[in-house]
Amino acid sequence: ALARRAAALMPSGGAILTLDTTLLTRVIQIDKVSMTARIEAGIYGPQLEEQLQAHGVTLAHYPQSFLYSTLGGWIAARGAGQQSNRYGKAEKWLVSAKLATPKGFWTTEATPASAAGPNLNQLVAGSEGTLGVIVEATVKIHDLPERKDYRGYLFKTFAQGIEAARRINHAEIPVAMVRLSDSPETYFFQALSSSGSGGLKSKLQRTYLKMKGFTDAPCLMLIGHEGTKETVIWAQEQTEAICRRLGALALGTGPGKRWFHGRFNGPAVRDPMMDRGLGVETLETSTRWSNIANLHEKVVEAISNAIAANVPEQNARGIVMAHVSHSYPDGASLYFTFVFPRQLDREVEQWQAIKRAASDTIEMNGGTITHHHGVGVDHAPWLGEEKGEIGMSILRATKREMDSKGVMNPGKVLG
């Protein structure tokens, strides 16, 4: 009714309605035979997991925004959790969705598999509110893992780490997470975590690494395993063997535990930097394994050059860093973080110039414009090149059919 009312209001009065779905917080049904749960879509991550885990099950979707994002938002943006290697992105764990649309309620199919035409759940995942409001979803769930094991490995080069991640995926080892930082990110976060420390311990660590043949620019890989005790032990042994064959230094569980403890704290680091005149931004993409190194190099170069061309002082500079955080048999994501001195008199134009340079480079070098952040307004100009003319016409036709007056999240995805 609200969606239909909005359709009536928009053409005449230009009214804007913002919907808050966060009273929709019930876990309606848990089916432990089928291992699915039917849940209202306004529930925040911590509430969702609290209710599921009280029954011994989990969705295990943990994006960095977990504390402040909802089930419906995860689906609408086609999101990815930090353990997506084991539990899947939103489009993988979505079984069915119920939407409030201008044409009425729409519930997608809920069978485990079907040849009855295209699966329309894939149309809902990533729709970003443009077709309707997701009010309820049926999702795949899992038994709570008996054991979790997160540990670190240090590689001499980013290329060696990429090869390890590829081999782990191709060996079909059941990992929860494989996260590989390039050397600038490894250095940045090591410096951040050890701020105020140093002395003899740090000197001994550097001396030991040099004895092992590591330069000042190693790359940290974090590997996570979750499941039964037997599965985790076996998988950990297999992944460590692959890493060691590629020259990695095993660091034990310390780095994994530190990351796991602070895995949702990234945004808290950003704000103090911005208060001191720095800009902090992220963007992400994905590509096939054979193109990872090329895309990484080109995007880092594009962002670095754009920062250098848009700094407040001639000698000012930024830092560009990246990691692989979600991987598949055929490729992986690349997640870039960059910190730069802001031009306070033209900071929006500065950001746009950097964003445009990165997005153009991604488009020209075989990457997707977004792996899990979504399209929204920022990425819409590059969507047509990725989907193609026919693909865009299909999306536009669907939008017209579902929302003929264009009132559902106007301007998003399709521009």
KAHULIN-V444692 format. One record per helix or strand of 2 or more residues. SS is the DSSP state (a for helix, b for strand). FROM is the first residue (numbers start at 1). TO is the last residue. If there is no record, write none. Layout:
SS_FROM_TO / SS_FROM_TO
This chain:
a_2_13 / b_27_31 / b_36_40 / a_45_53 / b_57_58 / a_66_68 / a_71_76 / a_84_87 / a_90_93 / b_94_101 / b_104_107 / a_121_124 / b_133_140 / b_142_143 / b_147_155 / a_158_170 / b_177_181 / a_183_193 / a_200_211 / b_219_227 / a_229_245 / b_249_252 / a_254_261 / a_266_275 / b_278_288 / a_289_308 / b_319_324 / b_331_341 / a_347_364 / a_380_402
